């Protein structure tokens, strides 16, 4: 159902902490122009937990204006299942193409609770669901066994695999085949995940470097592994910025330098400052100084409908 590069876009704010819809439209348009395949709003990078339900719906609407026929997913990351179900129903009424559902980021559910909560949200929204499995950030592991338990409900269509263990991707495929659309959700494991069978990438640094992200994905899809790897090696220091407590500030600063936007965040976050800001600026500026020339992405003789695994 879903494949390709889905940016987990940032949320833009005005100087007085309101939603900046004009700037979001501009930034999201850059993603679409680069060839991204969908948009995911209000996730961790989108500061979803800091947004009100009404603001989440407004961001969804802004992304829908830009995305055209490409899918737009709303992230459900509310602490309580009742609230999660409510925003899922609202997303459905607004025409969202799907939901990316995070187990409660506050209460660390056990396996039985995890399954029950995911099912309740899926039933409430009655939309296609991408399960966000991130045991490091949210301390809840949606294991392969739980994915298998949920597989009988056709509303669960995809997995954002963010366990930080590349072996998990193969375990999902070995156990469940192509039952789920498998996305990687860890920027600095993307090449590895695409090599072993992931068909999508929920990306973070794509918001600052959309063309490079799309190039890696498309080259892997076409079996042009060495060309993809060359870009990925250049990209790695930037991609590492996604794996951090300060990923929002890191990536928004990268956006400042790469696409000329702002790095306003919602409190309690604050923009990077001091030595941390200098360090991230150096990483981004060093990368920009040697930005690679991207190869043509025209369909190659080896292009297939599936990603070609590393040989």
C-alpha positions, 0 to 999 in steps of 0.5 A: 500500500505504501512505499518510498520516502515519507518525510516526518516533517517539522512543525513551523512556528511564528515568533509568537508561538503560533502555527506558521502555515505559510512556512510549512507550505513552503517547506513541505512543497520542497519535499514533494518537488524532490520526489518524496512519496508521502508526508507524516505530520505531528510525529516526534520530529513534528513536536506532536506531543506539544501540539493541541488536538486542534493544532494537529488537525490544522497541520494535517490540513496544511500538509494535505494542501501540498501533498495532492494525491500523495498520502498524508498520515497523522501521527497518533502519540497521545498518552491515553488511549481515549485521547488517541482514539479521539484524534484518530476519529478527527483525522478520519473526518478530515480525510487523512490517508492513514495514521502512524500510531505510537504506543503511549509515550507516557505509560509503558504498556505491557504486551497485552495493553499494547495490542489492546491500545493499538486495536482501539485506535485502529477501530476508532479511526478505521484508517490504514495504520502504520505501527511505530515500533520504537522501544528506545524512545518510547520504552514499548517494544512492538515485537514481531510476535505482537505484529503477528498478533495484529496481522489479522486486522487489515487496517494495520498495513505498515511498520515503522521499524525503529528498534535500532537493531537491523536484525529486526527487519529480517526477522519481520520479513522471515516471520510475516513475509510482505504482510506489512509494508516495512519502513525504516525509521532510523536515518543512520540505518536506512541504507542497511534496512533498504539493503535487507528488504525495507520498502520505505523510509520514514526520514528525518534529515530529508526535511533539510536534504530532500533530494539526497534522501530520495536519491538514495532510496531510488538508487537502491530501488533500481539496484544501483547500490554503489551509487547509493552508498556513495551518497549515504557515506557523505550523508552519514554525519548528518543522519546521525543528528536524527539519533539524539535527544535533541533531534528536533533542534538538530534537524531544524538547525540543519533546515536553517542552513540548507533551506533557509527556514527558522529553527523555532521550537515549542517549549520546553525545547529551546533552539540549540545554543553555545557549543552544541549549536557550533558543533551541529553547524559545523557538521552541516556546513562541512557537508554542504561544502562537499555536497555530492552531484546526484546521478540521474534517477531515470529508470535503469535496466535493473529497475524493479518494483521492489528494492534490490537487496545488496548482492 
